[in-house]
Amino acid sequence: MTKKKSRKNTSNINKKRISAIAMPVFICVVVTGIYIITKPSVKVPPVAPATGALIETRPILTDAIFTGRVAKAYRDWFSGYSEDPNDYLHRTFEEVEDYDEMVTLRGIDFESHCEHHIALITGKAYVAYLPTNKVVGISKLARVVDVYARRFQVQEKMTAQIANSIEEVLEPKGVGVVIVARHACMTTRGVHKSNVDMVTSTMTGSFRTNDATRSEFLNTIGNISVDH
């Protein structure tokens, strides 16, 4: 049993290492592709048809500046691959006078990218848990949201990942996560529906089994929206 568990832990660590290595490689490929597609084949200033005078244009960016800026942006957008969200949750407080009521964070802003189109996702996360004997600093919950958001994502998966991470490390009586987000892959392409929000939720423990706990959580977060 111990060998199987050890093998499983090693496998998970290897997967994280592979993800951390593969992400920068993928970003380099994307950046190079964008550069090849957008780079002018001939750097000749345009000429006004009527007068033949050269039209003043913005200077063309050099190769180094272009690739450097784009690579830096992608490193920021997908920095979640180099972080383990569980590391933040291990920093807990136990001197909380036996506090065991619900802890809720409302309206955690995040930006992510759709894994199908690399299109922007913007939204807010609402996170709550019922502690047992461990309480985590509130900023750490926001960091967990950010780590998962700064990866290629599907909103349903991201919602479950946040809840499962809190459940695994803090071992609370239950976790509730609700996310509301707007997807550029739907607002700027395809059906072009600009005011559509998507809402997903994951409930574990007493948030799933106890109607009163779930109702308290939903009443606490109130009306949710990307815009406020």
HUKA-V111723 format. One record per pair of residues at least 4 apart in sequence whose ideal C-beta (glycine too) atoms are under 8 Angstrom apart, sorted by sequence separation. I is the first residue (numbers start at 0). GAP is how many residues later the second one is. If there is no record, write none. Layout:
{{I GAP} {I GAP}}
This chain:
{{0 4} {1 4} {2 4} {3 4} {4 4} {5 4} {6 4} {7 4} {8 4} {9 4} {10 4} {11 4} {12 4} {13 4} {14 4} {15 4} {16 4} {17 4} {18 4} {20 4} {21 4} {22 4} {23 4} {24 4} {25 4} {26 4} {27 4} {28 4} {29 4} {30 4} {31 4} {32 4} {33 4} {34 4} {47 4} {60 4} {61 4} {62 4} {63 4} {64 4} {65 4} {66 4} {67 4} {68 4} {69 4} {70 4} {71 4} {72 4} {73 4} {74 4} {78 4} {82 4} {84 4} {85 4} {113 4} {130 4} {135 4} {137 4} {138 4} {139 4} {140 4} {141 4} {142 4} {143 4} {144 4} {145 4} {146 4} {148 4} {152 4} {153 4} {154 4} {155 4} {156 4} {157 4} {158 4} {159 4} {160 4} {161 4} {162 4} {163 4} {164 4} {165 4} {166 4} {182 4} {183 4} {184 4} {185 4} {187 4} {202 4} {203 4} {204 4} {205 4} {209 4} {210 4} {211 4} {212 4} {213 4} {214 4} {215 4} {216 4} {46 5} {47 5} {60 5} {112 5} {113 5} {135 5} {147 5} {152 5} {166 5} {181 5} {183 5} {184 5} {185 5} {186 5} {202 5} {46 6} {47 6} {112 6} {113 6} {165 6} {185 6} {186 6} {206 6} {207 6} {46 7} {47 7} {112 7} {113 7} {185 7} {186 7} {205 7} {206 7} {45 8} {46 8} {111 8} {112 8} {166 8} {44 9} {45 9} {110 9} {111 9} {148 9} {165 9} {186 9} {44 10} {110 10} {111 10} {147 10} {185 10} {206 10} {45 11} {110 11} {111 11} {165 11} {202 11} {44 12} {109 12} {162 12} {108 13} {109 13} {147 13} {162 13} {182 13} {108 14} {109 14} {126 14} {147 14} {162 14} {181 14} {108 15} {109 15} {161 15} {181 15} {182 15} {107 16} {180 16} {181 16} {42 17} {106 17} {107 17} {126 17} {144 17} {147 17} {159 17} {161 17} {179 17} {180 17} {107 18} {126 18} {143 18} {158 18} {179 18} {106 19} {107 19} {158 19} {179 19} {39 20} {104 20} {105 20} {124 20} {158 20} {178 20} {104 21} {143 21} {157 21} {177 21} {178 21} {103 22} {104 22} {143 22} {177 22} {178 22} {103 23} {104 23} {177 23} {38 24} {103 24} {154 24} {176 24} {102 25} {140 25} {175 25} {176 25} {198 25} {101 26} {102 26} {154 26} {175 26} {176 26} {38 27} {101 27} {102 27} {174 27} {175 27} {34 28} {101 28} {102 28} {120 28} {154 28} {174 28} {175 28} {196 28} {100 29} {173 29} {174 29} {196 29} {99 30} {173 30} {174 30} {34 31} {99 31} {173 31} {175 31} {34 32} {98 32} {99 32} {102 32} {120 32} {122 32} {172 32} {173 32} {174 32} {104 33} {107 33} {171 33} {172 33} {173 33} {76 34} {107 34} {117 34} {120 34} {135 34} {173 34} {31 35} {34 35} {77 35} {95 35} {102 35} {109 35} {126 35} {173 35} {30 36} {33 36} {76 36} {98 36} {104 36} {109 36} {111 36} {133 36} {173 36} {104 37} {107 37} {111 37} {114 37} {124 37} {128 37} {133 37} {166 37} {110 38} {111 38} {113 38} {114 38} {115 38} {131 38} {133 38} {163 38} {166 38} {175 38} {30 39} {93 39} {95 39} {109 39} {111 39} {112 39} {113 39} {114 39} {126 39} {130 39} {131 39} {162 39} {173 39} {30 40} {93 40} {112 40} {113 40} {131 40} {161 40} {162 40} {163 40} {177 40} {92 41} {93 41} {111 41} {128 41} {130 41} {131 41} {158 41} {162 41} {175 41} {91 42} {92 42} {129 42} {130 42} {158 42} {159 42} {27 43} {30 43} {91 43} {92 43} {128 43} {129 43} {154 43} {158 43} {177 43} {26 44} {29 44} {91 44} {92 44} {128 44} {129 44} {155 44} {179 44} {181 44} {90 45} {128 45} {129 45} {154 45} {179 45} {180 45} {90 46} {111 46} {128 46} {177 46} {179 46} {26 47} {88 47} {127 47} {128 47} {26 48} {87 48} {126 48} {127 48} {90 49} {126 49} {127 49} {125 50} {126 50} {23 51} {26 51} {88 51} {125 51} {87 52} {124 52} {125 52} {124 53} {125 53} {124 54} {22 55} {87 55} {88 55} {123 55} {87 56} {122 56} {123 56} {122 57} {123 57} {22 58} {84 58} {122 58} {22 59} {84 59} {87 59} {121 59} {122 59} {120 60} {121 60} {19 61} {120 61} {18 62} {19 62} {84 62} {120 62} {83 63} {84 63} {119 63} {120 63} {82 64} {118 64} {119 64} {118 65} {79 66} {118 66} {79 67} {82 67} {116 67} {15 68} {79 68} {116 68} {79 69} {80 69} {111 69} {113 69} {115 69} {118 69} {79 70} {80 70} {113 70} {118 70} {78 71} {79 71} {113 71} {77 72} {116 72} {76 73} {77 73} {99 73} {75 74} {77 74} {122 74} {129 75} {84 76} {88 76} {129 76} {84 77} {88 77} {129 77} {91 78} {85 79} {89 79} {127 79} {84 80} {88 80} {88 81} {85 82} {85 83} {129 83} {29 88} {127 89} {127 92} {127 93} {125 95} {125 98} {123 100} {123 101} {123 102} {122 103} {121 104} {101 111} {103 113} {101 114} {105 114} {101 115} {105 115} {103 116} {105 116} {103 117} {101 118}}
